[in-house]
Amino acid sequence: MTDVPEIPVGPGPAAETELEAPDILDRSRHRISRRDIDPDCLKVLYRLNGHGFIAYLVGGAVRDLMLGRRPADFDVGTNAHPNQIKKLFRNAFLIGRRFRLAHVRFQGGKVIEVSTFRRKPDEEELAAEREEAAARAVEPAEAAPPDGAGETDGRPDQTAGSEGEAAPEEAGGGTAGPRPGRLPLKPIAYGTPREDAFRRDLTINALFYDIATFSVIDYVGGLEDLAAGRIRIIGDPDVSYAEDPVRIWRVLRHASRLGFGIEERTAEAIARHVHRLDSCSGARLYEELNKDMKSGSIRPFIQACRAHGVLPHVLGNIGEIYQASDNAFERLTFLLGALDASIGSGGAPPPEVAYGLLLWPWAEPLLAAIRGDKPKVLYDAFRGVGAAATVPKALLLETVHTLAIVDQMLRALADGQMRWALKERPHYPEASRIASLLVEGAFGTCEDPFSVIYRNRFGARPRSKPHRHRRRRKSVPPPPPAD
């Protein structure tokens, strides 16, 4: 477990007890400074507070600041309703169909997300939301959200069926009406800060920082869990996982990223509900996987997934191989460790490199046995493994072409017969890096590390040789007959 800074806590609740009154740390008892908060986020907080609204920094930003980490995003919670937020900020755009969020946009593409406090839906509202989700299920599939979308740090995911889709507001400030055949929307159940805290997923993601008093507010025992280095679901884990199985993913993600342990009841319930991941949206699972592939901590996350039996439910037969074979999994963790190290040192390996490393221990024996069009056969093989996460077609094609080149490189290093035209292929540079990692144990620092390895082994550097076409001689017409 990583070292956790000393965090002062109040009396603190037992694991199952809800706090009637919150634990409050005043400015002298916590480490959060306004200097560490994004300046544009401070503008949003101060403007809301200046107009008489409650304005809290919420979610993962408070958690990270309490741990001395730099937050990736800064989100705001308020009792102002979406239309009131929009009136305060000319640069605000409302998104969402049922539960509307305000995205306050700043220069450079920065977005501060502002959400209104709401309570957990009751049984009647949950039934209505399930009915609405069932109606949407028969409609044409929506496009997957862009990379990075859907990270909620404790809020129910806005792409989930129970929350409606994230459709941007129209330019005029109104919203598009419901599509033909859709059920009318029920009013949103707005709530208090306490109710909003208890509808989040993890205790450490339900902390609030109040810009009016500079205090940290804890309704759910998150401070106690931060101090103990512990991941705990709010409420009953069985109920929470049944409502949204992707919470299993988030428990493992935060435990692996922070080096925290998982509270006993939270961990035990995973085995009872991990099968529910099979029925989750494939696009949503891919987006969750994609965040972890870019995080610099994919290796510990995959190790946590294997420990809790998650891999077969996300990667299908590939996950079953990694779950059952210690050799394949050891190879995988070595490759993903190199990926994490590259990201940690400021590198940004292309997606086909990252996913190539994820798939290589599975793909290597298949490539060795394939005769003919290796990329096509490998592509079809992946489509047949039953992976619940839906990898986009374009990325999968780029990845299998990259791995086919890696296979040719390794065979060239074995027999010294190099196809010079290989360097002309679009994914040669990415394949060169992967081949270097497989052979030398490191990505290499030059532009084409494979060429260096080949030259050192055989004394010749693979070069591209242009194909020479013979020029046809122009036929000269015979001279005209003499008169």
RODO-2510 file (C-alpha; in nm, 4 decimals, decimal comma):
residues 483
     n   res          X          Y          Z
     1     m     0,0000     0,0000     0,0000
     2     t     0,1246     0,3523    -0,0768
     3     d     0,1853     0,5972     0,2048
     4     v    -0,1282     0,7925     0,2955
     5     p    -0,0841     1,1435     0,4392
     6     e    -0,2121     1,1821     0,7925
     7     i    -0,5739     1,2946     0,7667
     8     p    -0,7532     1,4192     1,0786
     9     v    -1,0944     1,2658     1,1317
    10     g    -1,3778     1,3224     1,3739
    11     p    -1,5442     1,0490     1,5751
    12     g    -1,6288     0,8732     1,2478
    13     p    -1,9119     0,6294     1,1841
    14     a    -1,9062     0,2533     1,1831
    15     a    -1,8933     0,1047     0,8340
    16     e    -2,2727     0,0646     0,8127
    17     t    -2,3801     0,3810     0,9979
    18     e    -2,5060     0,6903     0,8189
    19     l    -2,3992     1,0197     0,9701
    20     e    -2,6935     1,2366     1,0778
    21     a    -2,4571     1,5326     1,1030
    22     p    -2,1415     1,5570     0,8948
    23     d    -1,7838     1,5582     1,0094
    24     i    -1,6477     1,9041     0,9268
    25     l    -1,2805     1,9916     0,9094
    26     d    -1,2219     2,3654     0,9290
    27     r    -0,9418     2,5346     0,7370
    28     s    -0,6828     2,4720     1,0098
    29     r    -0,7418     2,0937     1,0075
    30     h    -0,6953     1,9967     0,6424
    31     r    -0,4358     2,0451     0,3693
    32     i    -0,6499     2,1840     0,0854
    33     s    -0,5408     2,5270    -0,0338
    34     r    -0,7146     2,7453    -0,2904
    35     r    -0,3757     2,7703    -0,4641
    36     d    -0,4170     2,4032    -0,5573
    37     i    -0,7625     2,4498    -0,7103
    38     d    -0,7973     2,5338    -1,0774
    39     p    -0,8439     2,9137    -1,1143
    40     d    -1,1409     2,8738    -1,3486
    41     c    -1,3047     2,6351    -1,1034
    42     l    -1,2579     2,8988    -0,8324
    43     k    -1,4364     3,1518    -1,0563
    44     v    -1,7336     2,9171    -1,0832
    45     l    -1,7391     2,8504    -0,7077
    46     y    -1,7135     3,2192    -0,6148
    47     r    -1,9836     3,3307    -0,8608
    48     l    -2,2310     3,0694    -0,7383
    49     n    -2,1538     3,1560    -0,3758
    50     g    -2,1748     3,5297    -0,4466
    51     h    -2,5302     3,4866    -0,5802
    52     g    -2,6455     3,3076    -0,2661
    53     f    -2,6088     2,9461    -0,3787
    54     i    -2,4246     2,6647    -0,2031
    55     a    -2,1039     2,5949    -0,3983
    56     y    -1,8906     2,2897    -0,3206
    57     l    -1,5905     2,1359    -0,4875
    58     v    -1,6982     1,7713    -0,5057
    59     g    -1,5892     1,4182    -0,5858
    60     g    -1,2440     1,3029    -0,6842
    61     a    -1,0888     1,6494    -0,6717
    62     v    -1,1440     1,6735    -0,2949
    63     r    -1,0121     1,3195    -0,2474
    64     d    -0,6956     1,3896    -0,4460
    65     l    -0,6273     1,7249    -0,2785
    66     m    -0,6626     1,5616     0,0644
    67     l    -0,4052     1,3019    -0,0442
    68     g    -0,1656     1,5650    -0,1814
    69     r    -0,2279     1,4611    -0,5419
    70     r    -0,3044     1,6795    -0,8435
    71     p    -0,6669     1,6244    -0,9534
    72     a    -0,7354     1,5450    -1,3174
    73     d    -1,0728     1,7243    -1,3104
    74     f    -1,2464     1,9807    -1,0936
    75     d    -1,6222     1,9349    -1,0529
    76     v    -1,8690     2,1580    -0,8695
    77     g    -2,1886     2,0710    -0,6784
    78     t    -2,4539     2,3308    -0,6028
    79     n    -2,8162     2,3790    -0,5028
    80     a    -2,8663     2,6011    -0,8090
    81     h    -3,0823     2,4362    -1,0744
    82     p    -2,9439     2,3938    -1,4291
    83     n    -3,1299     2,6914    -1,5766
    84     q    -3,0148     2,9110    -1,2879
    85     i    -2,6549     2,8018    -1,3529
    86     k    -2,6917     2,8878    -1,7202
    87     k    -2,8168     3,2369    -1,6373
    88     l    -2,5061     3,2991    -1,4264
    89     f    -2,2571     3,1796    -1,6893
    90     r    -2,2795     3,2851    -2,0536
    91     n    -2,0208     3,0148    -2,1319
    92     a    -2,2359     2,7379    -1,9796
    93     f    -2,3979     2,4648    -2,1900
    94     l    -2,6508     2,2206    -2,0510
    95     i    -2,6165     1,8544    -2,1395
    96     g    -2,8203     1,5473    -2,0550
    97     r    -3,1771     1,4453    -2,1090
    98     r    -3,3115     1,3499    -1,7688
    99     f    -3,0486     1,4705    -1,5227
   100     r    -2,9064     1,7876    -1,6715
   101     l    -2,5500     1,9020    -1,6080
   102     a    -2,3913     2,2381    -1,6825
   103     h    -2,0579     2,2420    -1,8642
   104     v    -1,8909     2,5794    -1,8112
   105     r    -1,6356     2,6163    -2,0862
   106     f    -1,3133     2,8162    -2,0721
   107     q    -1,0242     2,8857    -2,3062
   108     g    -0,8171     2,5923    -2,4220
   109     g    -1,1110     2,3538    -2,4194
   110     k    -1,1269     2,3360    -2,0386
   111     v    -1,4658     2,2337    -1,8969
   112     i    -1,5810     2,2740    -1,5367
   113     e    -1,8796     2,0453    -1,4748
   114     v    -2,1478     2,1842    -1,2450
   115     s    -2,4208     1,9520    -1,1156
   116     t    -2,7224     2,0192    -0,8984
   117     f    -2,7500     1,8246    -0,5733
   118     r    -3,0016     1,5426    -0,6051
   119     r    -3,1253     1,2594    -0,3934
   120     k    -3,1252     0,8899    -0,4692
   121     p    -3,4327     0,7902    -0,6726
   122     d    -3,7062     0,6027    -0,4885
   123     e    -3,8528     0,2729    -0,6082
   124     e    -4,1201     0,4395    -0,8223
   125     e    -3,8627     0,6609    -0,9920
   126     l    -3,6260     0,3685    -1,0431
   127     a    -3,9078     0,1707    -1,2053
   128     a    -3,9847     0,4628    -1,4372
   129     e    -3,6160     0,4950    -1,5278
   130     r    -3,5900     0,1221    -1,6005
   131     e    -3,8992     0,1477    -1,8221
   132     e    -3,7443     0,4410    -2,0043
   133     a    -3,4160     0,2510    -2,0442
   134     a    -3,6042    -0,0461    -2,1912
   135     a    -3,7699     0,1861    -2,4433
   136     r    -3,4310     0,3236    -2,5445
   137     a    -3,2909    -0,0260    -2,5867
   138     v    -3,5011    -0,0853    -2,8982
   139     e    -3,3739     0,2349    -3,0631
   140     p    -3,0677     0,2496    -3,2904
   141     a    -2,7447     0,2417    -3,0902
   142     e    -2,5985     0,5769    -3,0042
   143     a    -2,2378     0,6632    -3,0894
   144     a    -1,9887     0,5873    -2,8146
   145     p    -1,8773     0,8897    -2,6097
   146     p    -1,5330     1,0382    -2,6811
   147     d    -1,2273     0,9347    -2,4827
   148     g    -1,2457     1,0531    -2,1277
   149     a    -1,6241     1,0927    -2,1250
   150     g    -1,8175     0,9143    -1,8565
   151     e    -1,5698     0,9500    -1,5678
   152     t    -1,7901     1,0407    -1,2777
   153     d    -1,5778     0,9993    -0,9642
   154     g    -1,8696     0,8748    -0,7620
   155     r    -2,1723     1,0038    -0,9495
   156     p    -2,3906     0,7503    -1,1280
   157     d    -2,2605     0,7382    -1,4820
   158     q    -2,4520     0,9699    -1,7120
   159     t    -2,4255     0,7216    -1,9958
   160     a    -2,6011     0,4545    -1,7942
   161     g    -2,9533     0,3568    -1,8798
   162     s    -3,0918     0,4829    -1,5513
   163     e    -2,9672     0,8352    -1,6088
   164     g    -3,0550     0,9073    -1,9677
   165     e    -2,8158     0,9943    -2,2437
   166     a    -2,5846     1,2907    -2,2609
   167     a    -2,7255     1,4918    -2,5484
   168     p    -2,5919     1,8466    -2,5903
   169     e    -2,8288     2,1363    -2,5555
   170     e    -2,9300     2,3154    -2,8709
   171     a    -2,7682     2,6479    -2,9465
   172     g    -3,0733     2,8523    -2,8555
   173     g    -3,0636     2,7415    -2,4921
   174     g    -3,3615     2,5065    -2,5073
   175     t    -3,3562     2,1338    -2,5410
   176     a    -3,4684     1,9134    -2,8167
   177     g    -3,8025     1,7495    -2,7412
   178     p    -3,8243     1,3775    -2,6773
   179     r    -3,7943     1,1586    -2,9813
   180     p    -4,1103     1,0052    -3,1193
   181     g    -4,2105     0,6997    -2,9156
   182     r    -4,0132     0,8028    -2,6064
   183     l    -4,1779     0,8093    -2,2669
   184     p    -4,2270     1,1513    -2,1040
   185     l    -3,9572     1,2393    -1,8540
   186     k    -4,0353     1,2498    -1,4825
   187     p    -3,9148     1,5541    -1,2873
   188     i    -3,5675     1,5183    -1,1392
   189     a    -3,5520     1,4571    -0,7655
   190     y    -3,3217     1,7367    -0,6536
   191     g    -3,1912     1,7050    -0,3010
   192     t    -2,9674     1,8311    -0,0239
   193     p    -2,5885     1,7992    -0,0017
   194     r    -2,6341     1,5106     0,2438
   195     e    -2,8682     1,3264     0,0047
   196     d    -2,6272     1,3921    -0,2802
   197     a    -2,3380     1,2445    -0,0808
   198     f    -2,5277     0,9221    -0,0087
   199     r    -2,6173     0,8651    -0,3737
   200     r    -2,2494     0,8455    -0,4758
   201     d    -2,0569     0,5209    -0,5087
   202     l    -1,7496     0,5338    -0,2795
   203     t    -1,7028     0,7088     0,0529
   204     i    -1,3753     0,8696    -0,0559
   205     n    -1,5551     1,0204    -0,3592
   206     a    -1,8308     1,1812    -0,1527
   207     l    -1,6308     1,4552     0,0230
   208     f    -1,7197     1,8237    -0,0235
   209     y    -1,5045     2,1377    -0,0004
   210     d    -1,7102     2,4465     0,0868
   211     i    -1,5773     2,7621    -0,0764
   212     a    -1,7728     2,9783     0,1713
   213     t    -1,6020     2,8429     0,4828
   214     f    -1,2954     2,6670     0,3320
   215     s    -1,3975     2,3524     0,5225
   216     v    -1,4166     1,9860     0,4194
   217     i    -1,7542     1,8200     0,4777
   218     d    -1,7988     1,4434     0,5164
   219     y    -2,1393     1,2744     0,5503
   220     v    -2,0338     0,9139     0,4771
   221     g    -1,7092     0,8406     0,6611
   222     g    -1,4837     0,9212     0,3678
   223     l    -1,2245     1,0958     0,5837
   224     e    -1,1917     0,7880     0,8029
   225     d    -1,1479     0,5676     0,4951
   226     l    -0,8898     0,8038     0,3441
   227     a    -0,6903     0,7945     0,6654
   228     a    -0,7112     0,4134     0,6735
   229     g    -0,6248     0,3709     0,3041
   230     r    -0,9540     0,1903     0,2429
   231     i    -1,2025     0,1690    -0,0467
   232     r    -1,5629     0,1273     0,0718
   233     i    -1,8954     0,1323    -0,1089
   234     i    -2,1568     0,3669     0,0381
   235     g    -2,4429     0,1608     0,1764
   236     d    -2,4997    -0,2069     0,0979
   237     p    -2,2478    -0,3299    -0,1640
   238     d    -2,4926    -0,5952    -0,2915
   239     v    -2,7558    -0,3299    -0,3636
   240     s    -2,4985    -0,0902    -0,5094
   241     y    -2,3456    -0,3459    -0,7487
   242     a    -2,6909    -0,4637    -0,8574
   243     e    -2,7886    -0,1041    -0,9401
   244     d    -2,4707    -0,0423    -1,1416
   245     p    -2,2201    -0,3291    -1,1898
   246     v    -1,9566    -0,0863    -1,3235
   247     r    -1,9095     0,0191    -0,9616
   248     i    -1,7097    -0,3053    -0,9277
   249     w    -1,4732    -0,1618    -1,1888
   250     r    -1,4422     0,1664    -0,9987
   251     v    -1,3705    -0,0074    -0,6695
   252     l    -1,0801    -0,1952    -0,8308
   253     r    -0,9634     0,1144    -1,0186
   254     h    -0,9346     0,3362    -0,7130
   255     a    -0,7833     0,0615    -0,5005
   256     s    -0,5124    -0,0036    -0,7623
   257     r    -0,4410     0,3603    -0,8419
   258     l    -0,4174     0,4704    -0,4797
   259     g    -0,2639     0,1527    -0,3412
   260     f    -0,5582     0,1209    -0,0998
   261     g    -0,7112    -0,1925     0,0448
   262     i    -1,0765    -0,2826    -0,0144
   263     e    -1,3156    -0,2964     0,2804
   264     e    -1,4236    -0,6545     0,3540
   265     r    -1,7945    -0,6304     0,2653
   266     t    -1,7156    -0,4281    -0,0454
   267     a    -1,4670    -0,6917    -0,1613
   268     e    -1,6771    -0,9978    -0,0753
   269     a    -1,9761    -0,8748    -0,2749
   270     i    -1,7712    -0,8527    -0,5970
   271     a    -1,7752    -1,2317    -0,6463
   272     r    -2,1553    -1,2364    -0,6128
   273     h    -2,2103    -0,9683    -0,8755
   274     v    -1,9157    -0,9819    -1,1173
   275     h    -2,1317    -1,1721    -1,3695
   276     r    -2,3462    -0,8604    -1,4072
   277     l    -2,0650    -0,6959    -1,6046
   278     d    -2,1579    -0,9285    -1,8938
   279     s    -2,4811    -0,7353    -1,9456
   280     c    -2,3287    -0,3860    -1,9336
   281     s    -2,2987    -0,1711    -2,2441
   282     g    -1,9946    -0,2794    -2,4473
   283     a    -1,9173     0,0824    -2,5381
   284     r    -1,9320     0,1845    -2,1723
   285     l    -1,6957    -0,0957    -2,0658
   286     y    -1,4545     0,0017    -2,3427
   287     e    -1,4559     0,3626    -2,2227
   288     e    -1,3788     0,2479    -1,8688
   289     l    -1,0977     0,0245    -1,9970
   290     n    -0,9625     0,3063    -2,2121
   291     k    -0,9323     0,5375    -1,9107
   292     d    -0,7237     0,2775    -1,7295
   293     m    -0,5071     0,2093    -2,0359
   294     k    -0,4087     0,5780    -2,0333
   295     s    -0,3797     0,6177    -1,6568
   296     g    -0,0264     0,4922    -1,5979
   297     s    -0,1609     0,2300    -1,3547
   298     i    -0,3068    -0,0348    -1,5848
   299     r    -0,0759    -0,3065    -1,4499
   300     p    -0,2024    -0,2971    -1,0868
   301     f    -0,5577    -0,2583    -1,2146
   302     i    -0,5328    -0,5733    -1,4304
   303     q    -0,3768    -0,7566    -1,1355
   304     a    -0,6731    -0,6528    -0,9183
   305     c    -0,9137    -0,7659    -1,1921
   306     r    -0,7517    -1,1096    -1,2007
   307     a    -0,7599    -1,1402    -0,8221
   308     h    -1,1369    -1,0801    -0,8270
   309     g    -1,2186    -1,2832    -1,1401
   310     v    -1,3157    -0,9839    -1,3552
   311     l    -1,1018    -1,0499    -1,6668
   312     p    -1,3203    -1,3192    -1,8309
   313     h    -1,6252    -1,0951    -1,7935
   314     v    -1,4584    -0,8076    -1,9795
   315     l    -1,2208    -0,9750    -2,2281
   316     g    -1,4061    -1,3022    -2,2863
   317     n    -1,1840    -1,5964    -2,3858
   318     i    -0,8778    -1,3716    -2,3756
   319     g    -0,9565    -1,2930    -2,0135
   320     e    -1,0048    -1,6631    -1,9431
   321     i    -0,6538    -1,7321    -2,0758
   322     y    -0,5065    -1,4560    -1,8602
   323     q    -0,7083    -1,5801    -1,5622
   324     a    -0,5969    -1,9433    -1,5981
   325     s    -0,2386    -1,9198    -1,7261
   326     d     0,0264    -1,7861    -1,4892
   327     n     0,2792    -1,7694    -1,7760
   328     a     0,0528    -1,5657    -2,0022
   329     f    -0,0428    -1,3336    -1,7166
   330     e     0,3188    -1,2860    -1,6102
   331     r     0,4019    -1,1858    -1,9694
   332     l     0,1054    -0,9506    -1,9740
   333     t     0,1982    -0,7758    -1,6500
   334     f     0,5552    -0,7225    -1,7729
   335     l     0,4282    -0,5541    -2,0897
   336     l     0,1714    -0,3416    -1,9058
   337     g     0,4354    -0,2417    -1,6512
   338     a     0,6452    -0,1055    -1,9382
   339     l     0,3392     0,0825    -2,0661
   340     d     0,2820     0,2379    -1,7220
   341     a     0,6481     0,3378    -1,6975
   342     s     0,6343     0,5061    -2,0383
   343     i     0,3218     0,7029    -1,9436
   344     g     0,4697     0,7900    -1,6046
   345     s     0,7799     0,9388    -1,7698
   346     g     0,5684     1,1643    -1,9905
   347     g     0,5315     0,9376    -2,2897
   348     a     0,2046     0,8864    -2,4717
   349     p     0,2168     0,5548    -2,6598
   350     p    -0,0391     0,5405    -2,9427
   351     p    -0,3546     0,3370    -2,8719
   352     e    -0,2479     0,0583    -3,1084
   353     v     0,0706     0,0153    -2,9010
   354     a    -0,1211     0,0064    -2,5713
   355     y    -0,3821    -0,2393    -2,6969
   356     g    -0,1157    -0,4355    -2,8806
   357     l     0,0576    -0,4966    -2,5477
   358     l    -0,2721    -0,5931    -2,3857
   359     l    -0,3425    -0,8509    -2,6572
   360     w     0,0089    -0,9796    -2,7374
   361     p     0,0280    -1,2778    -2,4963
   362     w    -0,2973    -1,4027    -2,6515
   363     a    -0,2114    -1,3093    -3,0109
   364     e     0,1474    -1,4423    -3,0257
   365     p     0,0657    -1,8164    -3,0548
   366     l    -0,2200    -1,7421    -3,2946
   367     l     0,0046    -1,5424    -3,5272
   368     a     0,2616    -1,8229    -3,5282
   369     a    -0,0049    -2,0687    -3,6462
   370     i    -0,1794    -1,8489    -3,9055
   371     r    -0,1059    -1,8988    -4,2723
   372     g    -0,2337    -1,6368    -4,5103
   373     d    -0,3866    -1,3006    -4,4219
   374     k    -0,2741    -1,2697    -4,0589
   375     p    -0,4405    -0,9352    -3,9771
   376     k    -0,7790    -1,0572    -4,1033
   377     v    -0,7590    -1,3892    -3,9211
   378     l    -0,6484    -1,2176    -3,5989
   379     y    -0,9265    -0,9586    -3,6326
   380     d    -1,1881    -1,2303    -3,6776
   381     a    -1,0413    -1,4246    -3,3852
   382     f    -1,0797    -1,1256    -3,1529
   383     r    -1,4370    -1,0712    -3,2649
   384     g    -1,5058    -1,4303    -3,1686
   385     v    -1,3668    -1,4275    -2,8128
   386     g    -1,6868    -1,2919    -2,6587
   387     a    -1,5341    -0,9805    -2,5033
   388     a    -1,7948    -0,7667    -2,3267
   389     a    -1,5925    -0,4498    -2,3914
   390     t    -1,6521    -0,3330    -2,7472
   391     v    -1,3199    -0,2183    -2,8955
   392     p    -1,3917     0,0170    -3,1895
   393     k    -1,3374    -0,1381    -3,5306
   394     a    -1,0801     0,1194    -3,6427
   395     l    -0,8647     0,0733    -3,3315
   396     l    -0,8873    -0,3055    -3,3534
   397     l    -0,7808    -0,3007    -3,7201
   398     e    -0,4823    -0,0773    -3,6401
   399     t    -0,3850    -0,3031    -3,3506
   400     v    -0,3984    -0,6328    -3,5439
   401     h    -0,1998    -0,4831    -3,8360
   402     t     0,0617    -0,3614    -3,5859
   403     l     0,0860    -0,7050    -3,4243
   404     a     0,1188    -0,8755    -3,7640
   405     i     0,4225    -0,6561    -3,8365
   406     v     0,5662    -0,7399    -3,4921
   407     d     0,5291    -1,1082    -3,5787
   408     q     0,7238    -1,0569    -3,9031
   409     m     0,9943    -0,8645    -3,7193
   410     l     1,0450    -1,1418    -3,4655
   411     r     1,0654    -1,4021    -3,7421
   412     a     1,3207    -1,1845    -3,9252
   413     l     1,5327    -1,1689    -3,6108
   414     a     1,5160    -1,5486    -3,5907
   415     d     1,6158    -1,6303    -3,9510
   416     g     1,7804    -1,3076    -4,0722
   417     q     1,5447    -1,2794    -4,3682
   418     m     1,4026    -0,9301    -4,3621
   419     r     1,1400    -0,8048    -4,6036
   420     w     1,2574    -0,4590    -4,6976
   421     a     0,9081    -0,3386    -4,7876
   422     l     0,8009    -0,3811    -4,4252
   423     k     0,9204    -0,0306    -4,3395
   424     e     0,6721     0,1171    -4,5835
   425     r     0,3719    -0,0070    -4,3878
   426     p     0,1692     0,2523    -4,1906
   427     h     0,2144     0,0926    -3,8456
   428     y     0,5828     0,0059    -3,8745
   429     p     0,7006     0,2665    -3,6147
   430     e     0,4548     0,1353    -3,3528
   431     a     0,5497    -0,2257    -3,4282
   432     s     0,9184    -0,1337    -3,3990
   433     r     0,8633    -0,0128    -3,0422
   434     i     0,6722    -0,3241    -2,9415
   435     a     0,9347    -0,5516    -3,0972
   436     s     1,2058    -0,3667    -2,9070
   437     l     1,0173    -0,4206    -2,5810
   438     l     0,9722    -0,7906    -2,6520
   439     v     1,3374    -0,8467    -2,7477
   440     e     1,5312    -0,5958    -2,5379
   441     g     1,2891    -0,5382    -2,2505
   442     a     1,2531    -0,1660    -2,3258
   443     f     1,0798     0,0490    -2,5843
   444     g     1,4042     0,1995    -2,7067
   445     t     1,4908     0,5658    -2,7327
   446     c     1,5500     0,6076    -3,1053
   447     e     1,2899     0,6460    -3,3793
   448     d     1,3327     0,2905    -3,5115
   449     p     1,4700     0,0631    -3,2362
   450     f     1,4009    -0,2532    -3,4358
   451     s     1,6458    -0,1476    -3,7079
   452     v     1,9148    -0,1017    -3,4426
   453     i     1,8485    -0,4496    -3,3023
   454     y     1,8555    -0,6046    -3,6496
   455     r     2,1810    -0,4283    -3,7429
   456     n     2,3482    -0,5339    -3,4192
   457     r     2,2462    -0,8940    -3,4777
   458     f     2,3132    -0,9304    -3,8515
   459     g     2,5403    -0,6386    -3,9373
   460     a     2,2947    -0,4890    -4,1808
   461     r     2,0208    -0,2340    -4,1298
   462     p     1,6856    -0,2988    -4,2975
   463     r     1,6242    -0,0322    -4,5578
   464     s     1,3431     0,0331    -4,7944
   465     k     1,4331    -0,0365    -5,1544
   466     p     1,2092     0,1288    -5,4082
   467     h     1,0641    -0,1063    -5,6632
   468     r     1,2206    -0,0290    -5,9982
   469     h     0,9958    -0,0398    -6,2960
   470     r     1,1467    -0,1042    -6,6332
   471     r     1,0832     0,1687    -6,8757
   472     r     0,9310     0,0583    -7,1948
   473     r     1,1011     0,1838    -7,5015
   474     k     0,8821     0,3996    -7,7060
   475     s     0,8166     0,2298    -8,0332
   476     v     0,9470     0,4328    -8,3230
   477     p     0,7215     0,4179    -8,6255
   478     p     0,8944     0,2908    -8,9380
   479     p     0,9989     0,5558    -9,1889
   480     p     0,7522     0,6198    -9,4683
   481     p     0,8261     0,4301    -9,7881
   482     a     1,0378     0,6165   -10,0390
   483     d     0,8542     0,7495   -10,3463
***
